[in-house]
């Protein structure tokens, strides 16, 4: 069972799918479409945060992440690096030091961009495929593992980055506590993640493209602020966070809704000569923020 709300700490959700008036949660959706969630999604009445009704066990999650291999992202390297550069532009406005840790760094494009800019970076990535690529192809210092298993020195980083990571973590509060210990005094955490409180998420509901088998948290802007505040962080900046991909990539993603529509979109992009053009569509359903560790 999920127990209490992972954002504000209230609850409880007493048992799997036992969402009654006395639990503090409402059933939002049973997910069977686009990307199936690992369990039904419930919403906290107190803060609006959404999470799965029952979290998968850590071993199951870690095993599934270790086996992930997504070659399509390698083909989108230019867009991934452009997105990383934009994130680094923002982080550099908030810190003067140049030591960072990228948790869930995937194949390391952000770390690679950071090193080009004079950062000293370390990465942690659960996927065997992605962590090996980062080490062997890009020469980066990347450990295969998770935040819970990685050997990271305390108070050693000016910035810790979680790009599309916190929505995968069953206990994000414990993760933030660990991150606070990794940061130097005055250090910041940069988060990028889906915005479940966005208009697009509300309209699409359970067919929103961010409803995925490994997403167990569905943060809104307010519920994420609540979580960060409870764990000693002050939000300094928050905005939408579009990603750069080729037109072809976005067109192919339509297959989750309609294979014929995706094929038509790809064909049209090719015929117009824009299939390989980088675009930054802002659906306003993805957010990024910088939060600073408060001194005790």
PLY file of the C-alpha trace (Angstrom):
ply
format ascii 1.0
element vertex 296
property float x
property float y
property float z
element edge 295
property int vertex1
property int vertex2
end_header
0.00 0.00 0.00
1.09 3.57 -0.51
0.47 4.57 3.11
0.58 8.36 3.28
0.87 11.05 0.63
4.46 11.18 -0.58
4.29 14.95 -1.04
2.61 16.37 2.08
2.79 13.32 4.35
-0.94 13.11 5.04
-3.16 10.10 4.59
-3.48 7.27 5.12
-4.43 5.15 2.13
-5.41 2.16 4.22
-5.22 -0.63 1.67
-4.95 -1.34 -2.03
-7.91 0.37 -3.74
-9.62 0.99 -0.40
-10.16 4.66 -1.20
-12.94 5.78 1.14
-13.88 9.10 2.69
-11.71 8.40 5.75
-8.52 7.69 3.80
-7.63 11.16 2.53
-7.35 9.95 -1.08
-9.63 9.87 -4.13
-9.34 7.35 -6.95
-8.31 9.27 -10.07
-7.95 6.61 -12.74
-7.58 2.93 -13.46
-4.99 2.97 -16.19
-5.31 0.73 -19.21
-4.37 3.07 -22.06
-1.34 4.85 -23.59
1.26 3.64 -21.08
-0.14 1.52 -18.26
0.74 2.67 -14.73
1.93 0.00 -12.26
-1.25 0.51 -10.20
-4.34 2.69 -10.00
-3.67 6.38 -9.46
-5.01 8.19 -6.39
-5.04 11.88 -5.46
-4.35 13.34 -2.01
-7.25 15.54 -0.94
-4.94 17.73 1.13
-2.36 18.80 -1.47
-3.50 17.39 -4.83
-0.49 15.13 -5.26
-1.12 11.94 -7.22
0.61 8.61 -6.76
-0.02 4.96 -7.43
-2.22 3.19 -4.90
0.45 0.54 -4.26
4.13 0.96 -5.03
6.15 -1.78 -6.74
8.92 -3.21 -4.59
12.38 -1.65 -4.91
13.96 -4.87 -6.29
11.34 -5.03 -9.04
11.88 -1.39 -10.01
15.67 -1.66 -9.93
15.57 -4.79 -12.08
13.33 -3.13 -14.67
15.56 -0.02 -14.82
18.72 -2.11 -15.17
17.27 -3.79 -18.26
16.24 -0.58 -20.04
17.81 -0.04 -23.47
16.46 2.74 -25.71
18.44 3.29 -28.90
16.05 6.00 -30.12
17.51 8.42 -27.59
20.99 7.90 -29.04
19.67 8.92 -32.43
18.36 12.11 -30.80
21.75 13.15 -29.39
21.64 16.70 -30.77
18.33 17.43 -29.08
19.41 15.78 -25.83
22.52 17.94 -25.71
20.54 21.08 -26.51
18.12 20.29 -23.66
21.06 19.63 -21.34
22.70 22.93 -22.27
19.52 24.81 -21.41
19.37 23.09 -18.00
23.01 23.96 -17.32
22.40 27.58 -18.31
19.78 27.76 -15.57
21.84 25.94 -12.92
24.83 28.22 -13.52
22.70 31.21 -12.54
22.30 29.77 -9.04
25.74 28.40 -8.14
29.34 29.46 -8.68
30.95 26.08 -7.91
31.54 23.53 -10.64
30.91 20.10 -9.13
27.73 18.22 -10.02
26.13 14.83 -9.70
23.59 13.67 -12.29
21.30 11.02 -10.82
19.67 8.93 -13.52
22.08 10.38 -16.07
21.12 7.90 -18.82
23.88 7.81 -21.47
25.55 10.92 -20.08
24.84 13.68 -22.58
24.24 16.23 -19.81
27.43 15.22 -18.02
29.34 15.47 -21.28
27.96 18.96 -21.91
28.80 19.95 -18.33
32.42 18.84 -18.70
32.74 20.94 -21.87
31.73 23.93 -19.73
34.29 23.26 -17.01
32.20 21.24 -14.59
33.53 18.22 -12.72
30.75 15.68 -12.98
29.76 12.26 -11.69
26.78 10.22 -12.75
24.63 7.41 -11.42
22.50 5.36 -13.81
20.64 2.06 -13.16
20.56 0.92 -16.81
23.46 -1.35 -17.68
23.24 -0.30 -21.33
23.19 3.43 -20.62
25.86 3.48 -17.90
28.20 1.40 -20.08
27.67 3.80 -22.99
28.48 6.78 -20.78
31.70 5.19 -19.53
32.93 3.44 -22.66
31.83 5.84 -25.41
31.91 9.21 -23.67
34.61 8.53 -21.07
32.47 9.73 -18.17
32.59 8.79 -14.49
29.28 6.97 -14.21
28.38 4.29 -11.69
25.69 1.75 -12.45
23.24 1.87 -9.58
20.65 4.04 -7.88
20.73 6.84 -5.35
20.26 4.23 -2.66
23.18 2.05 -3.77
25.68 4.56 -5.20
28.91 5.33 -3.35
28.83 9.14 -3.30
30.81 11.44 -0.99
28.92 13.66 1.44
28.85 17.45 0.91
30.81 17.18 -2.35
28.50 18.71 -4.98
27.35 22.22 -5.80
24.44 20.84 -7.82
22.56 17.55 -7.99
20.42 16.92 -11.05
17.38 14.67 -11.38
16.10 14.87 -14.93
12.94 12.76 -15.31
13.84 10.80 -12.18
11.85 11.82 -9.09
8.57 10.59 -10.59
10.08 7.08 -10.55
11.00 7.06 -6.84
8.60 5.45 -4.32
9.98 7.54 -1.43
11.02 10.92 -2.90
11.33 12.47 0.56
14.05 10.01 1.56
15.77 10.71 -1.77
15.78 14.45 -1.06
17.21 13.84 2.40
20.08 11.88 0.85
20.59 14.60 -1.77
20.73 17.28 0.93
23.63 15.36 2.44
25.47 15.24 -0.89
25.27 19.00 -1.42
27.78 21.52 -0.20
26.38 24.38 1.88
24.27 26.55 -0.42
24.06 23.81 -3.05
21.05 23.33 -5.31
18.98 20.52 -6.75
17.65 20.76 -10.30
14.52 18.77 -11.06
12.81 18.24 -14.41
9.64 16.15 -14.54
6.07 15.85 -15.85
3.54 18.35 -14.47
0.42 16.40 -13.51
-1.38 19.64 -12.68
-1.08 20.96 -16.23
-4.01 21.57 -18.54
-2.82 18.86 -20.96
-2.60 16.27 -18.18
-6.09 17.18 -17.02
-7.58 16.92 -20.49
-5.92 13.63 -21.45
-6.34 11.98 -18.04
-5.21 8.37 -18.06
-4.20 8.72 -21.72
-1.63 11.40 -20.92
1.74 10.37 -22.36
3.40 10.64 -18.94
1.31 7.78 -17.54
3.96 5.08 -17.80
4.73 1.71 -16.19
7.65 3.12 -14.17
6.02 6.41 -13.07
4.79 6.07 -9.49
4.50 9.79 -8.58
2.46 12.46 -10.37
3.54 15.83 -9.02
1.80 19.16 -9.46
3.73 22.38 -8.97
2.22 22.89 -5.54
2.73 19.30 -4.35
6.37 19.38 -5.45
6.91 22.65 -3.58
5.34 21.05 -0.51
7.65 18.06 -0.69
10.76 20.20 -1.11
9.80 22.50 1.74
9.24 19.55 4.09
12.73 18.29 3.35
14.70 21.48 3.75
14.74 23.04 0.27
13.59 26.45 -0.91
12.42 26.79 -4.51
14.21 29.65 -6.28
12.96 29.17 -9.84
10.24 27.14 -11.53
9.09 27.13 -15.17
7.97 24.88 -18.01
10.68 22.64 -19.45
10.20 21.58 -23.08
12.59 19.06 -24.61
14.31 19.31 -27.96
13.68 16.39 -30.33
13.40 16.01 -34.08
10.04 16.38 -35.76
10.34 12.69 -36.70
10.70 11.65 -33.04
7.60 13.55 -31.93
5.63 12.23 -34.90
6.60 8.64 -34.09
5.39 9.07 -30.49
1.85 9.44 -31.82
1.85 5.67 -32.32
0.74 5.33 -28.70
-2.58 6.84 -29.77
-2.89 5.84 -33.41
-0.42 3.94 -35.58
-1.93 5.26 -38.85
-1.77 8.84 -37.53
1.90 8.38 -36.57
2.75 6.96 -39.99
0.97 9.84 -41.70
2.75 12.42 -39.55
6.18 10.90 -40.26
5.41 10.72 -43.98
4.33 14.37 -44.05
7.44 15.46 -42.13
9.64 13.67 -44.63
7.83 15.10 -47.64
8.15 18.62 -46.22
11.85 18.10 -45.52
11.50 18.80 -41.78
11.75 15.29 -40.32
15.24 15.90 -38.92
14.62 19.46 -37.74
14.98 20.07 -34.01
11.88 21.54 -32.37
11.00 22.62 -28.82
7.19 22.23 -28.54
6.07 23.47 -25.13
2.91 21.60 -24.15
3.30 23.17 -20.67
2.97 19.73 -19.10
6.60 19.42 -18.09
8.28 21.52 -15.42
11.76 22.23 -14.13
12.88 23.93 -10.95
15.93 24.88 -8.94
15.73 24.54 -5.16
18.43 25.46 -2.68
19.33 23.46 0.39
18.49 25.46 3.51
21.20 25.74 6.12
20.38 24.20 9.48
0 1
1 2
2 3
3 4
4 5
5 6
6 7
7 8
8 9
9 10
10 11
11 12
12 13
13 14
14 15
15 16
16 17
17 18
18 19
19 20
20 21
21 22
22 23
23 24
24 25
25 26
26 27
27 28
28 29
29 30
30 31
31 32
32 33
33 34
34 35
35 36
36 37
37 38
38 39
39 40
40 41
41 42
42 43
43 44
44 45
45 46
46 47
47 48
48 49
49 50
50 51
51 52
52 53
53 54
54 55
55 56
56 57
57 58
58 59
59 60
60 61
61 62
62 63
63 64
64 65
65 66
66 67
67 68
68 69
69 70
70 71
71 72
72 73
73 74
74 75
75 76
76 77
77 78
78 79
79 80
80 81
81 82
82 83
83 84
84 85
85 86
86 87
87 88
88 89
89 90
90 91
91 92
92 93
93 94
94 95
95 96
96 97
97 98
98 99
99 100
100 101
101 102
102 103
103 104
104 105
105 106
106 107
107 108
108 109
109 110
110 111
111 112
112 113
113 114
114 115
115 116
116 117
117 118
118 119
119 120
120 121
121 122
122 123
123 124
124 125
125 126
126 127
127 128
128 129
129 130
130 131
131 132
132 133
133 134
134 135
135 136
136 137
137 138
138 139
139 140
140 141
141 142
142 143
143 144
144 145
145 146
146 147
147 148
148 149
149 150
150 151
151 152
152 153
153 154
154 155
155 156
156 157
157 158
158 159
159 160
160 161
161 162
162 163
163 164
164 165
165 166
166 167
167 168
168 169
169 170
170 171
171 172
172 173
173 174
174 175
175 176
176 177
177 178
178 179
179 180
180 181
181 182
182 183
183 184
184 185
185 186
186 187
187 188
188 189
189 190
190 191
191 192
192 193
193 194
194 195
195 196
196 197
197 198
198 199
199 200
200 201
201 202
202 203
203 204
204 205
205 206
206 207
207 208
208 209
209 210
210 211
211 212
212 213
213 214
214 215
215 216
216 217
217 218
218 219
219 220
220 221
221 222
222 223
223 224
224 225
225 226
226 227
227 228
228 229
229 230
230 231
231 232
232 233
233 234
234 235
235 236
236 237
237 238
238 239
239 240
240 241
241 242
242 243
243 244
244 245
245 246
246 247
247 248
248 249
249 250
250 251
251 252
252 253
253 254
254 255
255 256
256 257
257 258
258 259
259 260
260 261
261 262
262 263
263 264
264 265
265 266
266 267
267 268
268 269
269 270
270 271
271 272
272 273
273 274
274 275
275 276
276 277
277 278
278 279
279 280
280 281
281 282
282 283
283 284
284 285
285 286
286 287
287 288
288 289
289 290
290 291
291 292
292 293
293 294
294 295
